[in-house]
Amino acid sequence: METNQAAMLRRTEQTHLTPDQNFAFSQIHSARHLAILTEPWCSDSLMNLPILACIAAAMPQCQLHLYSRSLFPELRTHWEERNYTHIPLCVFLDAEFNEMCIWMERPAAMKPCMDRWMNAHPEVSTVRNDPALSSEQKRERLAPVLLELSVEMESWYADTLQDETVKEVLAVLTV
């Protein structure tokens, strides 16, 4: 991970499941693979990959596989054709690589947080929707405010969103 490397290392060191969460995932024996489609620049991946790595580690015999969406266009196309367009895209597979379930992007409880943040930062939408700016110019102009968002997101995840992510992933695995 070239982008957000220091933040990813920090999050990985700080992220742990509770004993009850570890136990719940240790009881899931059918999921043998967790394939995640991601990108190094993705703030949702920055927040959730450490959580997902803990989940995979808690499940007996589950192997974690990470794929950069830009480096695996055939995977991107496959999932986009099924209307899975956001990352991280987490696909749990059984021992024969049959799809069991999918969890994508972020916990639902994050929506109100993001709505409040976007309302407080209308410049983000203005820059993103400016046709006169190139993608690189948009990234450059948004970098400071998106760094601020990442810091806020870390506090949201520390407060409640990590537990919400764990609950959602456990729910899709145990349906």
Backbone torsions as a table, in degrees:
resi	resn	phi	psi	omega
1	MET	NA	110.0	-178.6
2	GLU	-84.3	-41.6	178.0
3	THR	-86.4	140.3	177.7
4	ASN	63.2	24.5	-174.7
5	GLN	-60.2	-47.5	-178.9
6	ALA	-63.9	-41.8	179.0
7	ALA	-65.4	-38.8	178.9
8	MET	-65.4	-42.6	177.5
9	LEU	-61.6	-43.8	177.9
10	ARG	-61.4	-47.2	-179.3
11	ARG	-63.7	-39.6	-179.7
12	THR	-63.3	-41.4	179.3
13	GLU	-68.8	-32.4	-174.7
14	GLN	-90.7	-13.0	-173.1
15	THR	-93.8	124.8	178.4
16	HIS	-144.3	150.2	172.9
17	LEU	-86.1	154.4	173.8
18	THR	-73.3	162.8	176.4
19	PRO	-56.6	-39.5	178.5
20	ASP	-65.4	-40.4	178.2
21	GLN	-66.5	-44.0	176.4
22	ASN	-57.0	-44.7	-179.6
23	PHE	-62.7	-45.3	-178.9
24	ALA	-58.0	-45.3	-179.6
25	PHE	-72.8	-28.5	178.9
26	SER	-67.1	-16.8	179.7
27	GLN	-86.5	-4.5	-179.2
28	ILE	-96.4	106.8	-176.3
29	HIS	-103.3	-12.3	-174.8
30	SER	-80.3	-29.4	-179.3
31	ALA	-81.7	115.0	-178.6
32	ARG	-105.8	-16.8	-178.4
33	HIS	-140.7	140.7	170.5
34	LEU	-122.8	106.9	178.9
35	ALA	-98.7	126.5	-177.6
36	ILE	-122.0	124.7	174.0
37	LEU	-94.7	125.4	-172.1
38	THR	-149.8	-177.4	171.5
39	GLU	-146.3	147.3	-176.8
40	PRO	-64.7	-24.5	-177.8
41	TRP	-85.0	-7.7	-170.5
42	CYS	-77.7	118.9	-179.7
43	SER	-68.2	-32.6	176.3
44	ASP	-66.4	-36.1	175.5
45	SER	-67.2	-40.9	177.8
46	LEU	-56.0	-42.2	-178.4
47	MET	-75.0	-39.8	-169.0
48	ASN	-97.9	-24.9	-179.1
49	LEU	-59.0	-42.1	177.1
50	PRO	-62.1	-36.9	177.7
51	ILE	-65.7	-46.3	-178.8
52	LEU	-65.0	-34.6	176.5
53	ALA	-64.9	-40.4	176.2
54	CYS	-63.8	-40.2	178.8
55	ILE	-62.9	-47.7	179.6
56	ALA	-61.4	-40.1	-179.9
57	ALA	-65.9	-30.0	-179.3
58	ALA	-77.2	-20.9	-178.0
59	MET	-88.8	128.3	-179.4
60	PRO	-58.4	130.3	174.1
61	GLN	64.6	16.2	179.5
62	CYS	-89.0	127.0	178.2
63	GLN	-103.7	137.1	179.5
64	LEU	-95.0	130.7	178.7
65	HIS	-126.2	122.9	178.7
66	LEU	-109.0	135.1	180.0
67	TYR	-130.1	128.0	174.1
68	SER	-78.6	123.0	-176.3
69	ARG	-56.2	-38.7	-178.4
70	SER	-71.7	-24.2	-179.8
71	LEU	-90.6	-11.9	179.9
72	PHE	-128.2	71.1	-176.1
73	PRO	-61.2	-28.2	178.4
74	GLU	-67.0	-35.3	175.4
75	LEU	-69.0	-43.0	178.5
76	ARG	-57.9	-48.7	-179.7
77	THR	-61.2	-45.2	-180.0
78	HIS	-55.5	-47.4	-176.5
79	TRP	-77.5	-35.1	177.7
80	GLU	-64.9	-34.8	175.9
81	GLU	-63.4	-21.5	177.7
82	ARG	-100.8	13.1	178.0
83	ASN	67.8	27.5	171.2
84	TYR	-103.9	96.5	-171.6
85	THR	-111.3	-7.7	-176.3
86	HIS	-103.0	157.6	177.1
87	ILE	-126.9	155.0	-1.1
88	PRO	-70.6	143.1	174.2
89	LEU	-107.8	118.4	-174.4
90	CYS	-112.5	118.8	-178.0
91	VAL	-117.3	118.9	176.2
92	PHE	-91.4	133.4	-175.6
93	LEU	-127.1	150.4	176.4
94	ASP	-84.1	-172.5	-176.3
95	ALA	-61.7	-28.6	179.6
96	GLU	-94.4	12.7	179.8
97	PHE	66.5	27.9	172.6
98	ASN	-84.2	136.1	179.5
99	GLU	-64.3	129.3	176.6
100	MET	-100.2	-49.6	-178.4
101	CYS	-165.1	168.1	-177.0
102	ILE	-133.1	140.5	168.5
103	TRP	-128.9	138.9	-172.8
104	MET	-134.8	139.4	163.1
105	GLU	71.4	-73.9	-172.5
106	ARG	-161.8	160.3	178.1
107	PRO	-69.1	149.8	-179.4
108	ALA	-59.0	-30.7	-178.6
109	ALA	-66.3	-9.8	178.9
110	MET	-80.2	-19.7	-175.9
111	LYS	-54.9	-49.5	179.2
112	PRO	-62.2	-35.6	177.2
113	CYS	-62.3	-47.1	-179.7
114	MET	-66.9	-38.7	178.1
115	ASP	-60.4	-46.3	178.8
116	ARG	-62.4	-42.9	-178.0
117	TRP	-65.1	-45.5	-179.7
118	MET	-64.2	-38.2	176.7
119	ASN	-63.6	-33.0	179.1
120	ALA	-80.3	-12.8	-177.9
121	HIS	-131.3	66.2	-178.0
122	PRO	-63.9	-18.3	179.7
123	GLU	-62.8	-24.9	179.9
124	VAL	-63.8	-49.6	179.0
125	SER	-65.0	-38.5	179.6
126	THR	-60.2	-47.3	-179.6
127	VAL	-67.9	-46.0	-178.4
128	ARG	-60.8	-31.8	-176.7
129	ASN	-96.8	7.4	-179.1
130	ASP	-83.1	107.6	-177.5
131	PRO	-68.8	-15.7	-178.9
132	ALA	-78.6	-13.4	-177.8
133	LEU	-98.4	139.7	174.3
134	SER	-76.5	166.2	177.8
135	SER	-57.8	-41.2	-179.8
136	GLU	-64.7	-41.7	178.6
137	GLN	-64.2	-39.3	178.2
138	LYS	-63.0	-46.9	179.1
139	ARG	-59.0	-43.9	-178.7
140	GLU	-62.3	-45.7	-178.7
141	ARG	-69.9	-31.8	-177.4
142	LEU	-88.7	-12.3	-174.5
143	ALA	-51.7	-48.7	-177.9
144	PRO	-64.2	-42.6	-178.3
145	VAL	-72.0	-33.4	178.2
146	LEU	-73.2	-27.8	172.4
147	LEU	-65.6	-41.3	175.6
148	GLU	-60.4	-41.7	177.7
149	LEU	-60.8	-44.0	-179.8
150	SER	-59.3	-40.8	178.2
151	VAL	-63.1	-44.4	178.7
152	GLU	-65.2	-40.0	179.6
153	MET	-60.7	-39.7	178.5
154	GLU	-58.9	-40.8	179.3
155	SER	-69.2	-37.0	177.3
156	TRP	-62.3	-43.0	-179.9
157	TYR	-67.6	-38.7	178.0
158	ALA	-64.0	-37.3	-178.3
159	ASP	-72.3	-56.6	-172.7
160	THR	-144.2	-27.7	-168.4
161	LEU	-72.4	-26.5	174.9
162	GLN	-63.2	-46.2	178.5
163	ASP	-62.9	-36.4	178.0
164	GLU	-65.7	-40.7	176.8
165	THR	-60.6	-47.6	-179.8
166	VAL	-59.9	-44.7	179.2
167	LYS	-60.8	-44.4	-178.8
168	GLU	-65.5	-43.7	-179.7
169	VAL	-65.3	-42.8	177.8
170	LEU	-61.9	-39.3	179.7
171	ALA	-63.2	-43.8	-179.4
172	VAL	-70.3	-28.4	-180.0
173	LEU	-77.2	-23.4	-174.0
174	THR	-111.1	16.5	177.4
175	VAL	-71.2	NA	NA
